[in-house]
Structure formats: structure tokens, C-alpha cells
Amino acid sequence: MYSEANLHRYIDESRRSRRGLSIGLSFATFLALLVSLSHPGIGIRMLGLIGVIAGAGLWILTAHINDWEGQLARRNGVSR
């Protein structure tokens, strides 16, 4: 069982990671769109890969945040 301070720290760090991932994915998507203008096959593959990374990365980070928030809520007797 994690301490309450650790749970808050994990939530904050995961939110920062999710924000950084979103910014990086936005930049990568922009680059993939530029590449697709000159090399459509490569650009489409890049967009597909970015989609997989976005789906998995954001899903995992969001699941961790929800789990830790749930642990905090259960400790404080709040039903979610």
C-alpha cells in the first residue's frame, strides 16, 4: 500500500507525463502530415504508428491516474 503523499506524487507525475506525451504526439502528427505530402506511404505509416502510441500511452497513463485516485478515495471513505 502506498502512502497518501506517494499517491499524490504519482498522480502529479503521471499527469505531467500525459501532458508531455500529448505535446510530443501533436508534434509527431504534424511532422507525419508534412512527410505525407512528399511520401504518402511513409506518412500514412507514421500516422498509424502515432495512433498506436497515442492510444496505448494515453490509455495506460489514464488508467494509472484513475487507479491512484480510486485508492485515495477509498482511503478517505468517498465512493467514486
Steps between C-alpha positions, in 0.01 A plus 500: 500500500632841402496798733263783423791731416639247254162459332469877452855510360428211261183673379682829441790331319264297281302810407824671400600195296159492331529869414852451362387198299213701354733781396748256349225317312366828364844592370551151354160516329590833344828354371322192366255720312789694348675176400178369346502793256817374335491128594138394559582138586749592769274774637204263534718243679628770734144610578403140573793455736421830672141383544611177666741684730235759586234241572718278715695775678206719590287201597767365736574837660130574548444155654783557748363840598149358546633212711697728730211744534277203586743390770495851647120511486468161676738617772293812558175305496371663183318283249588562137 
